């Protein structure tokens, strides 16, 4: 799958895209998932914003509203759009979770080719 960062970068600037993962493209809509909030920004190539309405369908959404909601969630997590979702962030988050004794943390990691299903 070929990634298409241009719509997101045009709206946010490259430095504010570091927390996103490109999840693919459906019906001409690029799906960008934020690693920290686990929420999506869905944009077509012209930068129009969409929200999933169920069963693989999308309707037009207000980009500014969705962006503000994302930034407020990040603020509550002590992060910003410039916080990269990388190995350092994940290690810090994992240490924080392990420090709270009433949480059980299960980590599953797989690499391509590691698993065969028959």
N, C-alpha and C positions, 0 to 999 in steps of 0.2 A: 504494500500500500504506500502510495506517495503522499507525504505530508504536505499540507498547505497552511503555512503560518501567516501568509500575507494579510488575510482579513483581520485577524486578531492583532497583529503587529501594527497595522494601519490605524486601528482604533486605540490601542493602548501604548504603543511604542515597545520596542524590543525588550527594554529593561523591565517592563511590567508584565512580561509574559513568562517569566522564568518558573513560575509555579504550575504552569499548565502542561498537560499531556495531550497530544493529538490522538483522538480515539477513532477517527475515521470520518467517513462521509456518507450521508444518507440523503437521497433525493436532492442532491445539489447543496446540502447543508453540511458544513464542517463542524464536527463535534469536538469541543475543547473541554477537557475535564480538569478542574483545579485539584492538584494533589493534596493540598492541605484541607480545603473545605469539602472536597468530594462532590462539588457542584459543577454544573455545566454552563458554558456559554456556547450557544449554537449560532453560527454565522454563515450566511451564504457568501459568495465571492465578492459581492458588492458591499458587505458589512451589515446587511440587514440581520436583525436578531430574531431568533425563534425559540419557542418553548415546546417541549414534548407534550402532546395532548393524549398520548396513549396509542397503543397498537401501531407504533412506527410512524405516526402522523405528527406534524408540527404546525403550529400557528404562529403568526407574527407576535413578537413581544417587544417591550420597551427596553432597549439596550441600557439606557441611563439608569432605569429602575433596577434592572438585574445587576448592573455593575455596582450600584450603591449598596445593594443587599449583600453582594459578595464582599465588598470592602468592609462593611460593618461586621460580618462574620469573621473575617480575618483579624480585625481589630480586637475582637473578643478572644481570639486565640494568640494574641500578641505577635501578629504577623502583618505584612502588607503585601501588595501585589509585587513588590520587589524582593520578597523573601523566596529564595529558591526552594523548590521541593526536591531536595537532593539527599545523598547519603548522610550528610551532617545533620540535616533537619530530622531525618528518620531516626538516627541514633539518639538525638536529644529527646525526641518524643518517646522513644522506647524506654530510655532511662527514667523519664518522668513517670511513665505508666508503671514501671517496675517498682518505683519508690513508694507507690500507693499500695499498701499491703492487701487491700480487699479486692484487688483486680487480679485475675488470672490472665496472663498474656500468652497466647498461642501464636507462634510465627510459622507460617508455611512459605517456603521459598522453592521455586522450581526454575529450572533452566530449560530452554528448548532442547528436546531430545532426551530429557531425563525420564520421561514417563511414557510407558506404552500401555495402551488400553486395548484389550482384545474382546 
